[in-house]
Amino acid sequence: MHTTPNQQDTASPVEENQPRSRRADAQRNLRSLLDAAMEVFAQSGMDAPVREIAERAGVGVGTLYRHFPQRSDLIVAVLKSQIDACADAAPVLAAEFEPPQALARWMERYVDFIVTKRGLSSALQSDSAAYAALPEYFYGRLRPALASLLQAAVDRQLIRPGYEADELLRAVATLCKANPIEETAATKRMVGLLVDGLRCTPAS
């Protein structure tokens, strides 16, 4: 049967849209899985059944395993997504608030990250090869985010120079670990006092 050039060489709109549609669906499934895994891990721990995560995400277990063949793959992806969200908040806060306020608000965000990820954070201290790259990723993303907020405040002579981002990241993490989850508000007040202590002139 003879075909015209248009029939032979031109894909239909449906065919052209299929790959893009599949990519969009895959991205939605991935985001849903990460959000669902974060919720399930927070409620039931990291050993929660993957079926529970898939059901909450509204996808099949097979879809979960296509994205994350091993449980460790899912845990790493969840942690990285949460680390990214915390790091990405720094420039947003810097654009909206004065440097000391931006720093204080980011510290509160960091407290929320530490407190709500206590179960997941064990992966950061794990000796397993599956999690070996996580500490470098953690500091590689959060260190420059905090350092930029500190430097902005130092440049405005609102915070004394000489403090390193790593020192504050560890100090806040220590405060979080020393207090139960139920006392997160108290932990944030302590972190607020820590930030006030960095000021050239104490907050009124």
C-alpha positions as CSV (number, residue, x, y, z in Angstrom):
1,M,0.0,0.0,0.0
2,H,1.4,3.4,-1.0
3,T,1.7,5.9,1.8
4,T,2.1,9.6,1.4
5,P,5.2,11.4,2.9
6,N,3.0,12.9,5.6
7,Q,1.7,9.5,6.7
8,Q,5.2,8.0,6.6
9,D,7.3,10.7,8.2
10,T,5.0,12.6,10.5
11,A,4.0,11.2,14.0
12,S,0.6,11.9,15.2
13,P,0.1,14.4,18.1
14,V,-0.8,11.4,20.3
15,E,2.5,9.7,19.5
16,E,4.5,12.8,20.1
17,N,2.9,13.5,23.5
18,Q,3.3,10.0,24.8
19,P,7.0,10.1,25.9
20,R,6.5,13.5,27.5
21,S,3.4,12.3,29.3
22,R,5.2,9.2,30.5
23,R,8.0,11.4,31.9
24,A,5.6,13.6,33.7
25,D,3.8,10.6,35.2
26,A,7.1,9.2,36.3
27,Q,8.1,12.4,38.0
28,R,4.7,12.6,39.7
29,N,5.1,9.0,40.9
30,L,8.6,9.7,42.2
31,R,7.5,12.8,44.1
32,S,4.5,10.9,45.6
33,L,6.7,8.0,46.6
34,L,9.2,10.3,48.4
35,D,6.5,12.2,50.2
36,A,4.7,9.0,51.2
37,A,7.9,7.4,52.4
38,M,8.8,10.4,54.5
39,E,5.4,10.2,56.2
40,V,5.5,6.4,56.7
41,F,9.0,6.4,58.0
42,A,8.2,9.2,60.5
43,Q,5.1,7.2,61.7
44,S,6.3,3.6,61.5
45,G,10.1,3.7,61.3
46,M,12.4,2.8,58.5
47,D,11.4,-0.9,58.5
48,A,7.8,-0.1,57.5
49,P,6.4,-2.3,54.8
50,V,7.0,-1.0,51.3
51,R,3.4,-1.9,50.4
52,E,2.3,0.7,52.9
53,I,4.4,3.4,51.2
54,A,3.2,2.4,47.8
55,E,-0.5,2.5,48.9
56,R,-0.1,5.9,50.4
57,A,1.6,7.2,47.3
58,G,-1.2,5.7,45.2
59,V,1.1,3.5,43.0
60,G,1.8,-0.2,42.7
61,V,4.6,-1.9,44.6
62,G,6.2,-2.6,41.2
63,T,6.4,1.1,40.5
64,L,8.1,1.6,43.8
65,Y,10.7,-1.1,43.0
66,R,11.3,0.4,39.5
67,H,12.3,3.6,41.1
68,F,14.0,2.1,44.2
69,P,15.2,-1.5,43.8
70,Q,16.5,-1.5,47.4
71,R,15.1,0.0,50.6
72,S,18.4,1.8,51.1
73,D,17.8,3.5,47.7
74,L,14.5,4.9,48.9
75,I,16.0,6.0,52.3
76,V,18.9,7.8,50.5
77,A,16.5,9.5,48.1
78,V,14.2,10.7,50.9
79,L,17.0,12.1,52.9
80,K,18.5,13.9,49.9
81,S,15.2,15.4,49.0
82,Q,14.8,16.7,52.5
83,I,18.4,18.0,52.6
84,D,17.8,19.8,49.3
85,A,14.6,21.4,50.6
86,C,16.4,22.7,53.7
87,A,19.4,24.0,51.7
88,D,17.1,25.7,49.1
89,A,15.3,27.6,51.8
90,A,18.4,29.7,52.5
91,P,18.3,32.0,49.5
92,V,14.5,32.3,49.8
93,L,14.8,33.4,53.4
94,A,17.7,35.7,52.6
95,A,15.6,37.5,49.9
96,E,12.7,38.0,52.3
97,F,14.3,38.9,55.7
98,E,17.2,40.9,57.1
99,P,20.3,38.7,57.6
100,P,19.9,37.9,61.3
101,Q,16.2,37.0,60.9
102,A,17.0,35.0,57.8
103,L,19.6,33.1,59.8
104,A,17.3,32.5,62.7
105,R,14.5,31.3,60.5
106,W,16.8,28.9,58.6
107,M,18.1,27.5,61.9
108,E,14.5,26.8,62.9
109,R,14.0,25.0,59.6
110,Y,17.2,23.0,60.3
111,V,15.8,22.1,63.7
112,D,12.6,20.8,62.0
113,F,14.8,18.8,59.6
114,I,16.8,17.2,62.4
115,V,13.9,16.5,64.7
116,T,11.6,15.0,62.1
117,K,14.4,12.9,60.5
118,R,15.7,11.3,63.7
119,G,14.9,7.8,62.4
120,L,16.3,8.5,59.0
121,S,19.4,10.3,60.4
122,S,20.8,7.0,61.6
123,A,21.6,6.4,57.9
124,L,24.0,9.4,58.2
125,Q,26.0,7.5,60.9
126,S,25.7,4.1,59.3
127,D,28.7,2.1,58.3
128,S,26.8,0.6,55.4
129,A,28.3,1.2,52.0
130,A,24.7,2.1,50.8
131,Y,24.8,5.2,52.9
132,A,28.5,6.1,52.5
133,A,28.0,9.2,50.4
134,L,25.3,10.7,52.6
135,P,27.5,12.6,55.1
136,E,29.3,14.4,52.3
137,Y,26.0,15.2,50.6
138,F,24.6,16.5,53.9
139,Y,27.5,18.9,54.6
140,G,28.0,19.7,50.9
141,R,24.5,21.1,50.6
142,L,23.9,22.5,54.1
143,R,27.3,24.0,54.8
144,P,27.3,26.6,52.0
145,A,23.6,27.3,52.6
146,L,24.3,28.3,56.2
147,A,27.6,29.9,55.4
148,S,25.9,32.3,53.0
149,L,23.5,33.4,55.7
150,L,26.3,33.9,58.2
151,Q,28.4,35.9,55.8
152,A,25.5,38.2,54.8
153,A,25.1,39.0,58.5
154,V,28.8,39.5,59.1
155,D,29.0,41.8,56.0
156,R,26.4,44.0,57.5
157,Q,28.2,43.9,60.8
158,L,25.2,42.4,62.6
159,I,27.0,39.2,63.6
160,R,30.5,38.8,64.9
161,P,32.9,37.1,62.4
162,G,34.8,33.9,63.2
163,Y,32.0,31.4,63.3
164,E,32.0,28.4,61.0
165,A,28.9,26.9,59.5
166,D,30.0,23.4,60.5
167,E,30.2,24.5,64.2
168,L,26.6,25.7,64.1
169,L,25.3,22.7,62.2
170,R,26.8,20.4,64.9
171,A,25.7,22.6,67.8
172,V,22.1,22.6,66.7
173,A,22.1,18.9,66.0
174,T,23.5,18.3,69.5
175,L,20.7,20.5,71.0
176,C,18.1,18.5,69.1
177,K,19.4,15.2,70.1
178,A,19.5,16.3,73.8
179,N,15.8,17.1,73.8
180,P,12.8,14.9,73.1
181,I,10.7,15.5,70.1
182,E,7.9,16.8,72.3
183,E,10.1,19.7,73.3
184,T,10.9,21.0,69.8
185,A,9.5,24.4,70.6
186,A,11.9,24.6,73.6
187,T,14.7,23.5,71.3
188,K,13.9,26.3,68.9
189,R,14.0,28.8,71.7
190,M,17.5,27.6,72.7
191,V,18.6,27.9,69.1
192,G,17.2,31.4,69.1
193,L,19.4,32.2,72.1
194,L,22.3,30.7,70.2
195,V,21.7,33.0,67.3
196,D,21.3,36.0,69.5
197,G,24.6,35.2,71.1
198,L,26.3,35.7,67.7
199,R,25.1,39.2,67.3
200,C,27.4,42.2,67.6
201,T,24.7,43.8,69.6
202,P,22.2,41.7,71.5
203,A,18.6,41.7,70.2
204,S,16.4,44.1,72.0
